[in-house]
Amino acid sequence: MRVYLRSAAIFILVIFLFIAGVNHMSETADAQGADTLNTAIHRACVQCYAVEGRYPPSVAYLQDYYGIQIDDDKYAVYYEGFASNIMPDITVVEL
């Protein structure tokens, strides 16, 4: 009987550790997703400036003409452009 209890306890511990590991990996992937989106938006802004001679007026412009895709359920993007010849301030926040 003790062998079964020990086996059951070890099995439950392994399951718990597996679930904790999956949750940690998911949180890490989400944080990296925000950084990746931030980098993609910055690169698209620089590409727009190189091609058009001005920075894009909005994130929607980048989505329409430069292929930026934003998951609005996961991320909020704050885009503040001062002038067309100055790099806008871009902040990506995970929701």
N, CA, C and O atoms as a GROMACS GRO file, in nm:
protein
  380
    1MET      N    1   0.082  -0.119   0.000
    1MET     CA    2   0.000   0.000   0.000
    1MET      C    3   0.086   0.126   0.000
    1MET      O    4   0.052   0.224  -0.066
    2ARG      N    5   0.197   0.124   0.073
    2ARG     CA    6   0.286   0.240   0.078
    2ARG      C    7   0.348   0.268  -0.058
    2ARG      O    8   0.370   0.384  -0.093
    3VAL      N    9   0.377   0.164  -0.133
    3VAL     CA   10   0.437   0.180  -0.266
    3VAL      C   11   0.341   0.256  -0.356
    3VAL      O   12   0.384   0.342  -0.434
    4TYR      N   13   0.213   0.226  -0.348
    4TYR     CA   14   0.114   0.294  -0.430
    4TYR      C   15   0.100   0.441  -0.392
    4TYR      O   16   0.088   0.527  -0.478
    5LEU      N   17   0.102   0.468  -0.262
    5LEU     CA   18   0.094   0.606  -0.216
    5LEU      C   19   0.216   0.687  -0.261
    5LEU      O   20   0.203   0.801  -0.304
    6ARG      N   21   0.332   0.626  -0.250
    6ARG     CA   22   0.455   0.694  -0.292
    6ARG      C   23   0.452   0.720  -0.443
    6ARG      O   24   0.488   0.828  -0.489
    7SER      N   25   0.409   0.621  -0.519
    7SER     CA   26   0.400   0.637  -0.665
    7SER      C   27   0.300   0.745  -0.702
    7SER      O   28   0.325   0.826  -0.792
    8ALA      N   29   0.186   0.747  -0.634
    8ALA     CA   30   0.084   0.848  -0.661
    8ALA      C   31   0.136   0.987  -0.626
    8ALA      O   32   0.112   1.082  -0.700
    9ALA      N   33   0.207   1.000  -0.515
    9ALA     CA   34   0.263   1.130  -0.475
    9ALA      C   35   0.367   1.178  -0.577
    9ALA      O   36   0.368   1.295  -0.612
   10ILE      N   37   0.452   1.089  -0.623
   10ILE     CA   38   0.552   1.126  -0.723
   10ILE      C   39   0.485   1.165  -0.853
   10ILE      O   40   0.526   1.262  -0.918
   11PHE      N   41   0.382   1.091  -0.892
   11PHE     CA   42   0.309   1.123  -1.015
   11PHE      C   43   0.244   1.261  -1.006
   11PHE      O   44   0.252   1.340  -1.101
   12ILE      N   45   0.181   1.292  -0.894
   12ILE     CA   46   0.118   1.423  -0.875
   12ILE      C   47   0.223   1.533  -0.876
   12ILE      O   48   0.199   1.640  -0.932
   13LEU      N   49   0.338   1.510  -0.816
   13LEU     CA   50   0.446   1.608  -0.817
   13LEU      C   51   0.496   1.634  -0.959
   13LEU      O   52   0.520   1.749  -0.996
   14VAL      N   53   0.512   1.529  -1.037
   14VAL     CA   54   0.558   1.544  -1.176
   14VAL      C   55   0.457   1.623  -1.257
   14VAL      O   56   0.495   1.711  -1.335
   15ILE      N   57   0.330   1.594  -1.240
   15ILE     CA   58   0.224   1.668  -1.312
   15ILE      C   59   0.227   1.816  -1.272
   15ILE      O   60   0.216   1.904  -1.357
   16PHE      N   61   0.242   1.843  -1.142
   16PHE     CA   62   0.247   1.981  -1.094
   16PHE      C   63   0.366   2.056  -1.154
   16PHE      O   64   0.352   2.170  -1.199
   17LEU      N   65   0.483   1.992  -1.155
   17LEU     CA   66   0.601   2.056  -1.212
   17LEU      C   67   0.586   2.080  -1.362
   17LEU      O   68   0.632   2.182  -1.414
   18PHE      N   69   0.524   1.987  -1.431
   18PHE     CA   70   0.501   2.003  -1.575
   18PHE      C   71   0.410   2.123  -1.602
   18PHE      O   72   0.440   2.204  -1.690
   19ILE      N   73   0.301   2.135  -1.528
   19ILE     CA   74   0.208   2.248  -1.546
   19ILE      C   75   0.276   2.379  -1.513
   19ILE      O   76   0.257   2.478  -1.584
   20ALA      N   77   0.355   2.384  -1.407
   20ALA     CA   78   0.426   2.506  -1.370
   20ALA      C   79   0.526   2.545  -1.480
   20ALA      O   80   0.540   2.663  -1.513
   21GLY      N   81   0.594   2.447  -1.538
   21GLY     CA   82   0.689   2.475  -1.646
   21GLY      C   83   0.620   2.529  -1.770
   21GLY      O   84   0.670   2.621  -1.834
   22VAL      N   85   0.506   2.472  -1.805
   22VAL     CA   86   0.430   2.520  -1.922
   22VAL      C   87   0.382   2.662  -1.900
   22VAL      O   88   0.388   2.744  -1.992
   23ASN      N   89   0.334   2.693  -1.782
   23ASN     CA   90   0.288   2.830  -1.752
   23ASN      C   91   0.404   2.929  -1.761
   23ASN      O   92   0.388   3.038  -1.814
   24HIS      N   93   0.520   2.891  -1.710
   24HIS     CA   94   0.637   2.980  -1.716
   24HIS      C   95   0.678   3.005  -1.861
   24HIS      O   96   0.710   3.118  -1.898
   25MET      N   97   0.679   2.901  -1.942
   25MET     CA   98   0.716   2.917  -2.083
   25MET      C   99   0.616   3.006  -2.156
   25MET      O  100   0.655   3.084  -2.243
   26SER      N  101   0.489   2.995  -2.123
   26SER     CA  102   0.386   3.077  -2.186
   26SER      C  103   0.405   3.224  -2.151
   26SER      O  104   0.393   3.311  -2.238
   27GLU      N  105   0.435   3.254  -2.025
   27GLU     CA  106   0.459   3.392  -1.983
   27GLU      C  107   0.583   3.450  -2.052
   27GLU      O  108   0.583   3.566  -2.093
   28THR      N  109   0.686   3.370  -2.065
   28THR     CA  110   0.808   3.415  -2.132
   28THR      C  111   0.782   3.442  -2.279
   28THR      O  112   0.831   3.542  -2.334
   29ALA      N  113   0.705   3.357  -2.344
   29ALA     CA  114   0.672   3.376  -2.486
   29ALA      C  115   0.590   3.503  -2.506
   29ALA      O  116   0.612   3.575  -2.604
   30ASP      N  117   0.497   3.532  -2.416
   30ASP     CA  118   0.418   3.654  -2.428
   30ASP      C  119   0.505   3.778  -2.413
   30ASP      O  120   0.487   3.875  -2.488
   31ALA      N  121   0.599   3.778  -2.321
   31ALA     CA  122   0.689   3.892  -2.303
   31ALA      C  123   0.777   3.910  -2.426
   31ALA      O  124   0.801   4.023  -2.468
   32GLN      N  125   0.825   3.803  -2.483
   32GLN     CA  126   0.906   3.812  -2.604
   32GLN      C  127   0.822   3.859  -2.721
   32GLN      O  128   0.873   3.926  -2.811
   33GLY      N  129   0.694   3.824  -2.722
   33GLY     CA  130   0.603   3.869  -2.828
   33GLY      C  131   0.590   4.020  -2.830
   33GLY      O  132   0.588   4.081  -2.937
   34ALA      N  133   0.582   4.082  -2.713
   34ALA     CA  134   0.572   4.228  -2.706
   34ALA      C  135   0.701   4.293  -2.757
   34ALA      O  136   0.695   4.394  -2.827
   35ASP      N  137   0.815   4.237  -2.721
   35ASP     CA  138   0.943   4.290  -2.770
   35ASP      C  139   0.955   4.275  -2.921
   35ASP      O  140   1.004   4.365  -2.990
   36THR      N  141   0.911   4.161  -2.972
   36THR     CA  142   0.916   4.136  -3.116
   36THR      C  143   0.826   4.233  -3.191
   36THR      O  144   0.865   4.286  -3.295
   37LEU      N  145   0.707   4.257  -3.139
   37LEU     CA  146   0.615   4.353  -3.202
   37LEU      C  147   0.674   4.494  -3.199
   37LEU      O  148   0.664   4.566  -3.298
   38ASN      N  149   0.734   4.532  -3.088
   38ASN     CA  150   0.796   4.664  -3.077
   38ASN      C  151   0.907   4.680  -3.182
   38ASN      O  152   0.917   4.784  -3.247
   39THR      N  153   0.990   4.578  -3.197
   39THR     CA  154   1.098   4.582  -3.295
   39THR      C  155   1.042   4.589  -3.436
   39THR      O  156   1.094   4.664  -3.519
   40ALA      N  157   0.938   4.513  -3.465
   40ALA     CA  158   0.878   4.513  -3.599
   40ALA      C  159   0.820   4.650  -3.633
   40ALA      O  160   0.833   4.697  -3.746
   41ILE      N  161   0.756   4.714  -3.537
   41ILE     CA  162   0.699   4.847  -3.562
   41ILE      C  163   0.810   4.949  -3.585
   41ILE      O  164   0.798   5.032  -3.675
   42HIS      N  165   0.917   4.944  -3.506
   42HIS     CA  166   1.029   5.036  -3.527
   42HIS      C  167   1.091   5.016  -3.666
   42HIS      O  168   1.120   5.114  -3.734
   43ARG      N  169   1.111   4.893  -3.706
   43ARG     CA  170   1.169   4.866  -3.838
   43ARG      C  171   1.078   4.913  -3.950
   43ARG      O  172   1.126   4.967  -4.050
   44ALA      N  173   0.949   4.893  -3.934
   44ALA     CA  174   0.855   4.940  -4.035
   44ALA      C  175   0.856   5.093  -4.044
   44ALA      O  176   0.842   5.149  -4.152
   45CYS      N  177   0.872   5.160  -3.931
   45CYS     CA  178   0.881   5.307  -3.931
   45CYS      C  179   1.005   5.354  -4.007
   45CYS      O  180   0.998   5.448  -4.087
   46VAL      N  181   1.116   5.289  -3.983
   46VAL     CA  182   1.241   5.325  -4.051
   46VAL      C  183   1.229   5.295  -4.200
   46VAL      O  184   1.275   5.374  -4.283
   47GLN      N  185   1.168   5.184  -4.234
   47GLN     CA  186   1.149   5.151  -4.375
   47GLN      C  187   1.058   5.253  -4.443
   47GLN      O  188   1.085   5.294  -4.556
   48CYS      N  189   0.953   5.294  -4.376
   48CYS     CA  190   0.863   5.396  -4.430
   48CYS      C  191   0.939   5.527  -4.454
   48CYS      O  192   0.921   5.592  -4.557
   49TYR      N  193   1.023   5.565  -4.358
   49TYR     CA  194   1.101   5.687  -4.374
   49TYR      C  195   1.197   5.676  -4.491
   49TYR      O  196   1.216   5.773  -4.565
   50ALA      N  197   1.258   5.560  -4.509
   50ALA     CA  198   1.353   5.540  -4.619
   50ALA      C  199   1.281   5.543  -4.755
   50ALA      O  200   1.335   5.596  -4.852
   51VAL      N  201   1.163   5.487  -4.761
   51VAL     CA  202   1.091   5.479  -4.888
   51VAL      C  203   1.016   5.608  -4.919
   51VAL      O  204   1.021   5.657  -5.032
   52GLU      N  205   0.948   5.664  -4.820
   52GLU     CA  206   0.859   5.778  -4.843
   52GLU      C  207   0.916   5.912  -4.801
   52GLU      O  208   0.862   6.016  -4.838
   53GLY      N  209   1.024   5.911  -4.724
   53GLY     CA  210   1.082   6.037  -4.679
   53GLY      C  211   1.013   6.097  -4.559
   53GLY      O  212   1.038   6.212  -4.525
   54ARG      N  213   0.929   6.021  -4.494
   54ARG     CA  214   0.859   6.066  -4.373
   54ARG      C  215   0.823   5.945  -4.290
   54ARG      O  216   0.809   5.834  -4.342
   55TYR      N  217   0.808   5.968  -4.161
   55TYR     CA  218   0.762   5.860  -4.074
   55TYR      C  219   0.612   5.844  -4.088
   55TYR      O  220   0.544   5.941  -4.122
   56PRO      N  221   0.559   5.726  -4.064
   56PRO     CA  222   0.415   5.705  -4.081
   56PRO      C  223   0.333   5.785  -3.982
   56PRO      O  224   0.376   5.806  -3.868
   57PRO      N  225   0.216   5.829  -4.024
   57PRO     CA  226   0.133   5.911  -3.934
   57PRO      C  227   0.067   5.832  -3.821
   57PRO      O  228   0.029   5.890  -3.719
   58SER      N  229   0.052   5.700  -3.838
   58SER     CA  230  -0.016   5.620  -3.736
   58SER      C  231   0.022   5.473  -3.750
   58SER      O  232   0.084   5.432  -3.848
   59VAL      N  233  -0.017   5.396  -3.650
   59VAL     CA  234   0.005   5.252  -3.655
   59VAL      C  235  -0.086   5.190  -3.762
   59VAL      O  236  -0.048   5.093  -3.827
   60ALA      N  237  -0.204   5.245  -3.779
   60ALA     CA  238  -0.296   5.193  -3.881
   60ALA      C  239  -0.233   5.203  -4.020
   60ALA      O  240  -0.254   5.116  -4.105
   61TYR      N  241  -0.156   5.307  -4.044
   61TYR     CA  242  -0.085   5.324  -4.171
   61TYR      C  243   0.015   5.211  -4.190
   61TYR      O  244   0.028   5.156  -4.299
   62LEU      N  245   0.086   5.176  -4.084
   62LEU     CA  246   0.181   5.065  -4.091
   62LEU      C  247   0.109   4.932  -4.114
   62LEU      O  248   0.158   4.846  -4.187
   63GLN      N  249  -0.006   4.916  -4.055
   63GLN     CA  250  -0.083   4.795  -4.076
   63GLN      C  251  -0.133   4.785  -4.220
   63GLN      O  252  -0.132   4.677  -4.280
   64ASP      N  253  -0.175   4.897  -4.276
   64ASP     CA  254  -0.230   4.898  -4.412
   64ASP      C  255  -0.124   4.882  -4.519
   64ASP      O  256  -0.146   4.811  -4.617
   65TYR      N  257  -0.008   4.946  -4.502
   65TYR     CA  258   0.090   4.953  -4.610
   65TYR      C  259   0.220   4.877  -4.585
   65TYR      O  260   0.296   4.854  -4.679
   66TYR      N  261   0.248   4.838  -4.461
   66TYR     CA  262   0.376   4.773  -4.432
   66TYR      C  263   0.362   4.636  -4.365
   66TYR      O  264   0.461   4.582  -4.316
   67GLY      N  265   0.242   4.582  -4.362
   67GLY     CA  266   0.222   4.446  -4.317
   67GLY      C  267   0.235   4.420  -4.168
   67GLY      O  268   0.252   4.306  -4.126
   68ILE      N  269   0.227   4.523  -4.088
   68ILE     CA  270   0.233   4.504  -3.942
   68ILE      C  271   0.099   4.445  -3.896
   68ILE      O  272  -0.008   4.496  -3.931
   69GLN      N  273   0.106   4.339  -3.818
   69GLN     CA  274  -0.013   4.275  -3.765
   69GLN      C  275  -0.008   4.282  -3.613
   69GLN      O  276   0.090   4.239  -3.551
   70ILE      N  277  -0.113   4.336  -3.554
   70ILE     CA  278  -0.118   4.353  -3.409
   70ILE      C  279  -0.239   4.277  -3.355
   70ILE      O  280  -0.351   4.296  -3.403
   71ASP      N  281  -0.217   4.193  -3.258
   71ASP     CA  282  -0.325   4.123  -3.189
   71ASP      C  283  -0.377   4.217  -3.080
   71ASP      O  284  -0.317   4.231  -2.973
   72ASP      N  285  -0.489   4.282  -3.110
   72ASP     CA  286  -0.544   4.383  -3.018
   72ASP      C  287  -0.592   4.323  -2.887
   72ASP      O  288  -0.609   4.396  -2.789
   73ASP      N  289  -0.613   4.193  -2.883
   73ASP     CA  290  -0.654   4.128  -2.758
   73ASP      C  291  -0.535   4.107  -2.665
   73ASP      O  292  -0.554   4.094  -2.544
   74LYS      N  293  -0.412   4.105  -2.720
   74LYS     CA  294  -0.293   4.080  -2.639
   74LYS      C  295  -0.210   4.204  -2.612
   74LYS      O  296  -0.148   4.215  -2.507
   75TYR      N  297  -0.208   4.298  -2.708
   75TYR     CA  298  -0.116   4.411  -2.698
   75TYR      C  299  -0.187   4.544  -2.723
   75TYR      O  300  -0.279   4.553  -2.804
   76ALA      N  301  -0.142   4.646  -2.653
   76ALA     CA  302  -0.184   4.783  -2.679
   76ALA      C  303  -0.060   4.857  -2.730
   76ALA      O  304   0.047   4.849  -2.670
   77VAL      N  305  -0.076   4.928  -2.840
   77VAL     CA  306   0.034   5.001  -2.899
   77VAL      C  307   0.005   5.150  -2.887
   77VAL      O  308  -0.098   5.200  -2.933
   78TYR      N  309   0.099   5.220  -2.823
   78TYR     CA  310   0.088   5.366  -2.811
   78TYR      C  311   0.189   5.428  -2.906
   78TYR      O  312   0.309   5.403  -2.897
   79TYR      N  313   0.139   5.510  -2.997
   79TYR     CA  314   0.220   5.565  -3.105
   79TYR      C  315   0.200   5.716  -3.104
   79TYR      O  316   0.090   5.766  -3.126
   80GLU      N  317   0.308   5.788  -3.077
   80GLU     CA  318   0.299   5.934  -3.069
   80GLU      C  319   0.404   5.995  -3.161
   80GLU      O  320   0.524   5.991  -3.134
   81GLY      N  321   0.354   6.052  -3.270
   81GLY     CA  322   0.443   6.117  -3.365
   81GLY      C  323   0.440   6.268  -3.346
   81GLY      O  324   0.333   6.328  -3.339
   82PHE      N  325   0.557   6.328  -3.338
   82PHE     CA  326   0.566   6.472  -3.319
   82PHE      C  327   0.568   6.544  -3.453
   82PHE      O  328   0.494   6.641  -3.474
   83ALA      N  329   0.650   6.497  -3.544
   83ALA     CA  330   0.660   6.555  -3.677
   83ALA      C  331   0.696   6.442  -3.774
   83ALA      O  332   0.743   6.336  -3.733
   84SER      N  333   0.674   6.467  -3.902
   84SER     CA  334   0.696   6.361  -4.000
   84SER      C  335   0.843   6.327  -4.020
   84SER      O  336   0.875   6.225  -4.080
   85ASN      N  337   0.933   6.413  -3.971
   85ASN     CA  338   1.076   6.387  -3.988
   85ASN      C  339   1.146   6.347  -3.857
   85ASN      O  340   1.268   6.337  -3.853
   86ILE      N  341   1.069   6.322  -3.752
   86ILE     CA  342   1.123   6.280  -3.623
   86ILE      C  343   1.061   6.145  -3.588
   86ILE      O  344   0.940   6.125  -3.597
   87MET      N  345   1.149   6.053  -3.548
   87MET     CA  346   1.103   5.917  -3.514
   87MET      C  347   0.996   5.924  -3.405
   87MET      O  348   1.018   5.987  -3.302
   88PRO      N  349   0.882   5.860  -3.428
   88PRO     CA  350   0.775   5.863  -3.327
   88PRO      C  351   0.812   5.782  -3.203
   88PRO      O  352   0.897   5.693  -3.208
   89ASP      N  353   0.746   5.815  -3.094
   89ASP     CA  354   0.762   5.740  -2.970
   89ASP      C  355   0.664   5.623  -2.974
   89ASP      O  356   0.544   5.642  -2.987
   90ILE      N  357   0.718   5.502  -2.963
   90ILE     CA  358   0.636   5.381  -2.975
   90ILE      C  359   0.650   5.299  -2.848
   90ILE      O  360   0.761   5.270  -2.802
   91THR      N  361   0.535   5.261  -2.791
   91THR     CA  362   0.534   5.177  -2.672
   91THR      C  363   0.436   5.062  -2.695
   91THR      O  364   0.321   5.085  -2.733
   92VAL      N  365   0.481   4.941  -2.672
   92VAL     CA  366   0.395   4.822  -2.681
   92VAL      C  367   0.378   4.766  -2.541
   92VAL      O  368   0.475   4.738  -2.471
   93VAL      N  369   0.251   4.752  -2.501
   93VAL     CA  370   0.220   4.703  -2.367
   93VAL      C  371   0.138   4.575  -2.380
   93VAL      O  372   0.042   4.568  -2.457
   94GLU      N  373   0.178   4.476  -2.304
   94GLU     CA  374   0.101   4.350  -2.302
   94GLU      C  375  -0.021   4.369  -2.213
   94GLU      O  376  -0.011   4.420  -2.101
   95LEU      N  377  -0.137   4.329  -2.264
   95LEU     CA  378  -0.260   4.344  -2.188
   95LEU      C  379  -0.282   4.229  -2.093
   95LEU      O  380  -0.381   4.226  -2.021
   0.00000   0.00000   0.00000
